Amino acid sequence: MNVLYLLATLNIKTGTPKKILDLVGESSANSTVFTWTLGSSENAKLYRANGADVVQIDGGRNVFLVIYKLKRLIDAKNIDVVVCHYSYGEFIGSILKVLCQNIKIVVPFVGPFAPSRLKRIVLESFSYKKLDAVIYVSEYIKKEKLIQFPMLKNVESRVIYNGTDLPLEKYKIKSENFLTMSTTGSLIDWKNIDFLLPIIKDLKSKHHLDTRLYILGAGPMKSILQDKIAMLGLGNDVVLVGATDNVGGYLNASDIYLHPSLKEGFGVAVIEGMYCENCVITSDKGALPELTNNVSSFSIACDSTLWVDKIVELCGSDKLEVLKQHSKTYVESKFSTKLFSSKYDTFLDSLIK
């Protein structure tokens, strides 16, 4: 099976390119990754090291150039399936279907947000009429997309959860004799990071717990968080790490991973926390309840009292270390990259038989 992946970028610091990098590394298919923007040659080397051919052009929004290059690539490599990411990739894929009717066009849906009115018109009137199949990253995303685009009910589909492996640890973070927690994500409003600050305050003032919260990520809410941390007197308890390539280091130093997001299509960071032997607490929004098991990971309403009570309960348990190990066993059995890739291969292969 020959599979072509359309990406806007090879930057593995963003979710979809990193997922495709992992996917092609485990896939039994002959994989080619095409991007219409030039990027780091180092990123391209990573894809090639994982067994994929990489084609990069400086095509931008020149649709004719992109289509011309892709048509030649499809013919040269006898491509069977084209997996189209992002709205532009979906549009390009639909044109390719007209030109190469034997290929199968697949669109993975990863985010819950509805497109603009103009994009919706293009997708409904043209792009989605050319689809052979769709992949939903969670049951929640499937539900949202079928509400947004009822026509997708007639398209072959699968729900395939993302997979991940142990996050890279560039260097170790010093272990301390207090409860260490972490959270990661863009510092934007719907990630709901500021919800965690009163929780840390209550753990410190009401329960006399020595804690440290690492906040990994960058974004426009940084100054707001800095002000709230100062106002609550948490300067020694909460660390704004910023963007980092040492996510694994911080997660490995943590006991509990916290993820209070209000709208999450999946939540790779959550399963990364499990891989690093963290107990996990998430909100009960979006796809997050699909990831947790109510043994070592929990999805709870965004009520700070409930979160404080759960953290205190976990800290007071003599089984905390056992529960942390359970997190890793659980994620390996359900969300490994190998399992993710195997399900992808099986579904794509079924489309061409």
C-alpha positions in Angstrom: 0.0 0.0 0.0 1.3 3.4 -1.0 0.1 6.3 1.1 0.6 10.0 0.6 0.2 12.4 3.5 -0.5 16.1 2.8 0.8 18.5 5.5 1.1 22.3 5.8 4.4 21.9 7.7 6.9 19.3 9.0 7.3 21.2 12.3 7.1 18.4 14.8 6.6 20.9 17.7 2.9 21.0 16.5 0.5 18.2 17.0 -0.4 16.8 13.5 3.2 16.7 12.0 4.4 14.9 15.2 1.6 12.4 14.9 2.4 11.7 11.3 6.1 11.3 12.1 5.2 8.6 14.7 2.7 7.0 12.4 5.0 6.5 9.4 7.7 5.2 11.8 5.4 2.2 12.7 3.4 1.9 9.5 3.9 -1.1 7.2 2.8 1.1 4.2 5.1 2.9 1.8 4.7 6.4 3.1 5.4 9.7 1.4 4.9 13.1 3.1 4.3 16.1 1.0 4.3 19.7 2.2 3.6 22.9 0.3 5.9 25.0 2.5 9.6 24.8 2.8 10.9 24.1 6.3 13.7 22.9 8.4 15.9 20.2 6.7 16.4 18.7 10.1 12.6 17.9 10.4 12.7 16.3 7.0 15.6 14.1 8.1 13.4 12.9 11.0 10.7 11.7 8.7 13.2 10.0 6.4 14.7 8.3 9.4 11.3 6.9 10.1 11.1 5.4 6.6 9.1 8.1 4.7 10.0 9.8 1.5 9.7 13.6 1.9 8.8 16.1 -0.8 8.8 19.8 0.0 8.0 22.6 -2.4 7.7 26.4 -1.9 4.2 26.3 -3.3 2.3 28.4 -0.8 -1.2 29.1 -2.1 -0.3 28.5 -5.7 -2.9 25.8 -6.3 -1.8 25.0 -9.8 1.8 24.4 -8.8 0.8 22.2 -5.9 -1.6 20.2 -8.0 0.9 19.8 -10.8 3.6 18.5 -8.4 1.2 16.2 -6.6 -0.2 14.7 -9.8 3.3 13.8 -11.0 4.1 12.4 -7.6 0.9 10.2 -7.5 1.7 8.8 -10.9 5.4 8.2 -10.2 4.7 6.4 -6.9 1.5 4.6 -7.7 -0.2 6.2 -4.7 -3.3 4.3 -3.4 -4.4 6.6 -0.6 -4.0 10.4 0.0 -4.5 11.5 3.6 -5.4 15.2 3.6 -4.7 17.4 6.7 -5.9 21.0 7.2 -8.6 22.8 5.1 -6.2 23.6 2.3 -5.1 19.9 2.2 -8.8 18.9 2.0 -9.4 21.2 -0.9 -6.3 20.0 -2.7 -7.3 16.4 -2.1 -10.7 16.9 -3.7 -9.1 18.3 -6.9 -6.7 15.3 -7.0 -9.7 13.0 -6.8 -11.1 14.5 -10.0 -7.7 14.1 -11.7 -6.8 10.7 -10.3 -10.1 8.8 -9.8 -8.5 5.6 -8.6 -7.0 7.1 -5.5 -8.8 7.1 -2.2 -9.1 10.4 -0.4 -9.2 10.3 3.4 -9.6 13.2 5.8 -8.7 12.9 9.5 -10.7 15.2 11.9 -8.9 16.2 15.0 -10.4 19.5 16.2 -13.9 20.3 17.3 -14.2 23.9 16.0 -16.5 24.7 13.2 -15.1 26.3 10.0 -16.0 29.8 8.9 -19.1 30.3 6.7 -17.0 30.6 3.5 -15.0 27.5 4.3 -18.1 25.6 5.1 -19.6 26.4 1.7 -16.5 25.2 -0.1 -16.3 22.0 2.0 -20.0 21.1 1.7 -20.3 22.0 -2.0 -17.1 20.4 -3.3 -14.4 19.0 -1.0 -16.4 16.6 1.2 -18.3 15.3 -1.9 -15.1 13.8 -3.0 -14.2 11.9 0.2 -13.8 8.2 0.3 -13.4 8.0 4.1 -12.9 10.0 7.2 -11.1 9.2 10.5 -12.3 10.7 13.7 -9.7 11.1 16.5 -12.4 10.5 19.2 -16.1 9.8 19.6 -16.5 13.4 20.7 -15.1 14.7 17.4 -17.3 12.3 15.5 -20.3 13.7 17.2 -19.3 17.3 16.6 -18.5 16.8 13.0 -21.7 15.0 12.2 -23.6 17.9 13.7 -21.6 20.4 11.6 -21.7 18.3 8.4 -24.6 15.8 8.4 -23.5 14.7 4.9 -20.6 12.9 6.5 -23.0 10.3 7.9 -22.9 8.7 4.4 -19.0 8.6 4.3 -17.2 5.5 5.5 -15.5 6.2 8.8 -13.5 5.0 11.8 -12.7 6.4 15.2 -9.0 5.9 15.7 -7.4 7.2 18.9 -4.1 8.9 18.7 -1.0 7.1 20.0 2.1 8.3 21.6 5.4 7.1 23.0 7.4 8.3 25.9 8.1 12.0 25.5 11.7 13.0 25.0 13.7 13.8 28.1 16.5 16.2 27.1 17.6 16.5 30.7 16.4 15.6 34.2 14.5 18.0 36.4 15.6 17.7 40.0 13.3 15.7 42.2 12.1 17.6 45.3 10.5 16.4 48.5 7.1 17.9 47.7 4.1 17.0 45.5 5.1 17.9 41.9 2.4 18.5 39.3 2.5 19.6 35.7 0.3 20.8 32.9 1.1 21.5 29.2 -0.6 23.4 26.4 -0.9 26.7 24.7 -1.6 29.6 27.1 -5.0 30.4 25.6 -8.4 30.9 27.3 -10.0 27.5 26.5 -7.1 25.6 27.8 -8.3 27.0 31.2 -4.9 27.0 32.9 -5.8 29.8 35.3 -8.3 27.4 36.9 -5.4 25.6 38.5 -4.0 28.5 40.4 -6.7 28.7 43.2 -6.3 24.9 43.5 -2.6 25.3 44.3 -3.5 28.1 46.7 -6.0 25.8 48.6 -3.6 22.9 48.7 -1.0 25.2 50.3 -3.1 27.2 52.7 -5.9 24.8 53.7 -4.2 21.4 53.4 -0.6 22.5 54.2 0.7 20.6 51.2 4.1 21.6 49.8 3.5 21.6 46.0 5.1 22.7 42.8 3.2 23.2 39.5 5.1 23.4 36.3 3.1 25.1 33.4 4.6 24.1 30.1 3.7 26.2 27.1 3.5 29.7 25.6 0.7 32.0 24.5 -1.1 35.3 24.9 -2.3 34.5 28.5 1.2 34.5 29.9 1.0 38.0 31.5 -2.5 37.3 32.9 -1.1 34.1 34.6 1.9 36.0 35.9 -0.4 38.6 37.5 -2.6 35.9 39.1 0.4 34.0 40.4 1.7 37.1 42.1 -1.7 38.1 43.4 -2.2 34.7 45.0 1.3 34.6 46.5 2.3 31.5 44.5 5.7 32.7 43.2 7.5 29.8 44.8 4.8 27.3 44.0 4.0 27.8 40.3 6.6 27.9 37.5 5.8 29.2 34.1 8.3 27.2 32.1 7.3 28.4 28.7 7.8 26.5 25.5 10.3 23.7 26.0 11.8 20.7 24.2 12.1 18.9 27.5 8.5 18.0 28.1 9.5 14.5 29.1 11.9 15.8 31.7 9.2 17.8 33.5 6.6 15.0 33.2 9.0 12.4 34.5 9.6 14.7 37.5 5.8 15.0 38.2 3.5 12.9 40.3 0.2 14.2 38.9 -0.6 15.6 35.5 -3.5 18.2 35.4 -5.4 19.0 32.2 -8.4 21.4 32.8 -9.1 22.2 29.1 -12.7 23.2 28.2 -12.7 21.8 24.7 -10.3 19.1 23.6 -10.6 17.0 20.5 -8.3 14.3 22.0 -5.5 15.4 24.3 -2.1 13.9 23.5 -0.5 15.7 26.4 -2.8 13.6 28.7 -1.5 10.3 27.5 2.0 11.6 27.5 1.5 12.3 31.2 0.3 8.7 31.7 3.4 7.4 29.9 5.6 9.3 32.4 3.9 7.5 35.3 1.7 10.4 36.4 -1.7 10.0 37.9 -3.9 12.2 35.8 -6.8 14.6 36.5 -8.7 16.2 33.5 -11.8 18.2 33.0 -14.9 16.3 31.9 -15.1 18.3 28.6 -14.6 17.2 25.0 -12.9 13.9 24.5 -11.0 13.8 27.8 -13.4 11.3 29.5 -12.6 8.9 26.7 -9.0 8.8 27.8 -9.3 8.3 31.5 -10.0 5.1 33.4 -11.2 6.2 36.9 -8.4 4.2 38.6 -5.3 6.2 38.0 -6.8 8.9 35.8 -9.9 10.8 36.4 -12.2 13.2 34.5 -13.9 15.7 36.9 -16.1 18.7 36.5 -14.3 22.0 36.7 -15.1 22.6 40.3 -11.9 23.6 42.2 -13.2 21.9 45.4 -13.5 18.5 43.6 -10.0 18.8 42.2 -8.5 19.7 45.5 -10.3 16.8 47.1 -9.0 14.4 44.5 -5.4 15.6 44.7 -5.5 15.3 48.5 -7.0 11.8 48.2 -4.2 10.7 45.9 -1.5 12.2 48.1 -2.9 10.5 51.1 -3.0 7.1 49.5 -0.2 4.7 50.2 -0.9 3.3 46.7 0.2 6.5 44.9 3.3 4.9 43.4 1.3 1.9 42.4 -1.3 4.1 40.7 1.4 6.0 38.9 2.7 2.7 37.5 -0.8 1.7 36.5 -1.1 4.9 34.4 1.8 3.7 32.2 0.5 0.1 31.9 -2.9 1.5 30.9 -1.6 3.9 28.2 0.7 1.2 26.7 -2.3 -1.1 26.3 -4.7 1.5 24.7 -2.8 4.4 23.3 0.6 3.2 22.0 2.0 4.5 18.7 2.2 0.9 17.5 -1.5 0.3 18.1 -2.4 3.6 16.5 -0.4 2.9 13.4 -1.8 -0.7 13.1 -5.4 0.6 13.2 -4.5 3.2 10.6 -2.9 0.7 8.3 -5.8 -1.7 8.6 -8.4 0.9 7.8 -6.6 2.5 4.9 -5.8 -1.0 3.4 -9.5 -1.9 3.6 -10.3 1.0 1.3 -8.3 -0.3 -1.6 -9.4 -3.9 -1.5 
